[in-house]
Amino acid sequence: MLPKINRLQKQKDIAEVLKRGKGFKEEGLVLKTKKKDLGCTRFAFLVSKKVSKKATQRNKVRRRIREAVRKSIKSIRGHSDNVFISQSGIEKKDFQGIKEKVDKLLKKANHV
């Protein structure tokens, strides 16, 4: 689990990132990011019913993406709000595949 300081929880903050953030895309995963001067980097994870009708599958995808971010969080530089949006097809990937996609997206966004 991510430390509380690194969680993007308020709906209005997530909506702002989705509306005004810069987007990066990898197969099955999208990262929206917006620079902030809060002193920390925060993350939110969205998995819609288009990915899977089953809540257990969606939660599994969310946990895998969150864990991949947690393992990379020490190497992230800069301060921003980030939202990971999963797309259909990501539920078929194992943890290593998801971690590679997360790392590629963070590099594209110049966070690593």
C-alpha positions in Angstrom: 0.0 0.0 0.0 1.2 3.5 -0.7 1.9 5.8 2.2 -0.9 8.2 2.9 1.1 11.2 1.8 1.4 9.7 -1.7 -2.3 9.0 -2.2 -4.5 11.3 -4.3 -7.9 11.0 -2.7 -10.1 14.0 -3.3 -12.4 13.7 -6.2 -11.8 17.3 -7.2 -8.0 16.8 -7.4 -8.5 13.7 -9.5 -10.9 15.5 -11.8 -8.4 18.4 -12.2 -5.6 16.0 -13.2 -7.9 14.2 -15.7 -9.0 17.6 -17.2 -5.8 19.5 -17.3 -3.1 16.9 -17.0 -0.7 15.7 -19.7 -1.3 12.2 -20.9 1.0 9.3 -21.7 -0.1 6.0 -23.1 1.2 2.4 -23.1 -0.6 -0.7 -24.2 -3.5 -1.1 -21.7 -2.4 1.8 -19.4 -2.6 5.6 -19.4 -0.9 8.0 -17.1 -2.2 11.6 -16.7 0.1 13.9 -14.8 0.0 17.5 -13.6 2.8 19.3 -11.9 2.1 20.6 -8.3 4.2 22.3 -5.7 3.0 20.2 -2.7 6.3 18.7 -1.7 5.3 15.2 -2.6 4.1 13.1 -5.5 0.6 11.7 -5.3 -1.1 8.9 -7.2 -4.7 7.6 -7.9 -5.7 4.5 -9.8 -8.8 4.1 -12.0 -10.0 0.7 -13.2 -13.4 0.8 -15.0 -15.9 -1.9 -15.6 -14.8 -2.0 -19.2 -11.7 -3.8 -17.9 -13.7 -6.5 -16.2 -17.3 -6.9 -14.9 -15.9 -8.6 -11.8 -14.9 -6.4 -8.9 -12.3 -9.0 -7.8 -10.5 -8.7 -11.2 -10.6 -4.9 -11.1 -9.2 -4.9 -7.6 -6.4 -7.2 -8.6 -5.4 -4.9 -11.4 -5.5 -1.9 -9.1 -3.4 -3.7 -6.5 -0.8 -4.7 -9.1 -0.5 -1.2 -10.5 -0.3 0.3 -7.0 2.5 -2.1 -6.0 4.4 -1.4 -9.2 4.2 2.4 -8.3 5.2 1.7 -4.7 8.4 -0.1 -5.8 9.3 2.8 -8.0 8.4 5.7 -5.7 11.8 6.2 -4.3 13.3 6.9 -7.7 10.6 9.4 -8.7 11.7 13.0 -8.9 9.7 16.2 -9.0 6.3 16.8 -7.4 3.1 16.1 -9.3 -0.4 14.6 -9.1 -0.7 11.4 -11.2 -3.7 9.3 -12.2 -3.2 5.8 -13.7 -6.1 4.7 -15.9 -6.3 1.1 -16.9 -7.8 -0.1 -20.2 -9.1 -3.4 -21.3 -6.4 -6.0 -21.9 -4.4 -5.1 -18.8 -6.2 -7.7 -16.7 -4.4 -10.4 -18.8 -0.9 -9.1 -17.8 1.0 -10.5 -14.9 2.7 -8.3 -12.3 6.0 -8.1 -14.2 4.3 -7.0 -17.4 2.3 -4.3 -15.5 5.5 -3.1 -13.7 7.3 -2.7 -17.0 4.4 -0.6 -18.4 4.3 1.6 -15.2 8.1 2.1 -15.5 7.9 3.1 -19.2 5.1 5.6 -18.4 7.0 7.1 -15.6 10.1 7.5 -17.9 7.9 9.1 -20.6 6.6 11.6 -18.0 10.2 12.4 -16.9 9.5 11.3 -13.3 12.4 8.8 -13.3 
